[in-house]
Amino acid sequence: MSELGSLIYTPQKASGEAISKVESHTPRIIAPDRVGKNTLFKVRVEVGPHPNTVEHSIRWIELYFKEEGRSFNPVFLGRFLLEPVYAEPSVEVSLKLSRSGKLIALAYCNLHGLWESSKDIVVE
C-alpha cells in the first residue's frame, strides 16, 4: 500500500498523464515573501483555470504552515470546502506568524486527485 505522500502530485513529481494537469491543478500561493513578526497579512490560494462542474471540480483547498524550530509540523491552518458550480477555487485567509517557515497548500480535484505546492515565508 502506498503512503499518502506518494499519492500527492506536485509540478516536480508529476509524470505520465499528470504532466498535462500541472498548470490547471497545482495550487498557487499568493503571499508576500517577507512579513513582520506577528503582523497580519493576507494569503490567497488559487487553482486553475479549472472546470467547475459537478462532474469535475476542485472540492477543497487546505493550508498548512511548517514553522522553523517547531518540534511537530505542519500546523493545520484551515480547510475550505468548495461547492461545484457555485464556489470557484480561490480562497483568502489572514495570518500572523512569529517565525519563518513554509506555507503548504493542498487542493483536491474529484477526478485528478491531490495536488500540492509550497512557498517560503521569512518573518523579520
C-alpha positions as CSV (number, residue, x, y, z in Angstrom):
1,M,0.0,0.0,0.0
2,S,1.3,3.5,-0.9
3,E,1.8,6.2,1.7
4,L,-0.3,9.3,1.4
5,G,2.7,11.5,0.4
6,S,3.4,9.3,-2.6
7,L,-0.1,10.0,-3.9
8,I,0.2,13.8,-3.9
9,Y,1.1,15.4,-7.2
10,T,3.5,18.3,-7.4
11,P,4.9,20.0,-10.5
12,Q,8.3,18.3,-9.7
13,K,6.8,14.8,-9.2
14,A,4.2,14.8,-12.0
15,S,4.7,12.1,-14.6
16,G,2.8,10.5,-17.4
17,E,-0.7,11.9,-17.9
18,A,-0.4,14.1,-14.7
19,I,2.2,16.3,-16.5
20,S,-0.6,17.7,-18.6
21,K,-2.6,18.6,-15.5
22,V,0.1,20.6,-13.6
23,E,-1.0,24.1,-14.8
24,S,-4.7,23.6,-14.1
25,H,-4.4,21.6,-10.8
26,T,-1.4,22.9,-8.8
27,P,-2.5,25.4,-6.1
28,R,-0.8,28.8,-6.4
29,I,0.0,30.5,-3.1
30,I,-0.1,34.3,-3.4
31,A,1.6,35.8,-0.4
32,P,4.5,38.2,0.5
33,D,8.0,36.7,0.6
34,R,8.7,38.6,3.9
35,V,6.4,39.6,6.7
36,G,6.7,41.4,10.0
37,K,6.7,39.3,13.2
38,N,3.0,38.9,14.4
39,T,1.8,41.3,11.7
40,L,-1.4,40.5,9.9
41,F,-1.0,39.7,6.2
42,K,-3.2,38.0,3.5
43,V,-2.6,34.8,1.7
44,R,-4.6,33.7,-1.3
45,V,-4.6,30.2,-2.8
46,E,-6.0,29.7,-6.3
47,V,-6.3,26.7,-8.6
48,G,-6.9,26.9,-12.3
49,P,-8.2,27.7,-14.7
50,H,-10.1,24.6,-13.9
51,P,-13.5,23.2,-14.8
52,N,-16.2,23.8,-12.1
53,T,-18.9,21.3,-12.8
54,V,-20.4,18.6,-10.6
55,E,-18.6,16.0,-12.7
56,H,-15.1,17.7,-12.5
57,S,-14.2,20.4,-9.9
58,I,-11.8,21.3,-7.1
59,R,-13.7,20.2,-4.0
60,W,-11.4,21.6,-1.3
61,I,-8.2,23.6,-0.5
62,E,-6.2,23.1,2.7
63,L,-3.5,25.3,4.0
64,Y,-0.6,24.3,6.4
65,F,2.4,26.1,7.9
66,K,5.7,24.3,8.5
67,E,7.2,26.5,11.2
68,E,11.0,26.7,11.7
69,G,12.1,25.4,15.1
70,R,8.8,23.6,15.8
71,S,9.0,20.1,17.1
72,F,5.9,18.8,15.3
73,N,4.9,20.1,11.9
74,P,3.0,21.1,10.0
75,V,0.4,23.4,11.7
76,F,-3.0,22.9,10.1
77,L,-4.4,26.4,9.2
78,G,-7.7,25.6,7.5
79,R,-9.8,23.7,5.1
80,F,-12.0,25.5,2.6
81,L,-14.8,23.3,1.2
82,L,-15.9,24.3,-2.3
83,E,-19.3,23.5,-3.8
84,P,-19.2,22.8,-7.5
85,V,-20.7,25.3,-9.9
86,Y,-21.1,27.9,-7.1
87,A,-17.7,28.3,-5.5
88,E,-14.6,29.0,-7.5
89,P,-11.2,27.5,-6.3
90,S,-9.8,30.8,-4.9
91,V,-9.7,31.4,-1.1
92,E,-8.1,34.1,1.0
93,V,-7.1,34.0,4.7
94,S,-5.4,36.4,7.0
95,L,-2.4,35.1,9.0
96,K,0.1,36.3,11.7
97,L,3.4,34.4,12.1
98,S,6.0,34.6,14.8
99,R,8.6,32.5,13.0
100,S,9.7,31.9,9.4
101,G,8.6,28.8,7.6
102,K,6.9,27.3,4.6
103,L,3.2,27.6,3.6
104,I,1.9,24.4,2.1
105,A,-1.3,24.2,0.0
106,L,-3.2,21.1,-1.0
107,A,-6.0,21.1,-3.5
108,Y,-8.3,18.1,-4.2
109,C,-9.8,17.5,-7.7
110,N,-12.5,14.9,-7.7
111,L,-11.1,13.4,-11.0
112,H,-7.3,14.0,-10.7
113,G,-6.5,13.7,-7.0
114,L,-4.4,15.7,-4.6
115,W,-2.0,18.5,-5.7
116,E,0.5,20.3,-3.5
117,S,2.6,23.5,-3.7
118,S,4.6,25.5,-1.1
119,K,6.0,28.9,-0.5
120,D,8.7,30.1,1.9
121,I,7.8,33.0,4.2
122,V,10.5,34.9,6.1
123,V,9.5,36.6,9.3
124,E,11.5,39.7,10.1
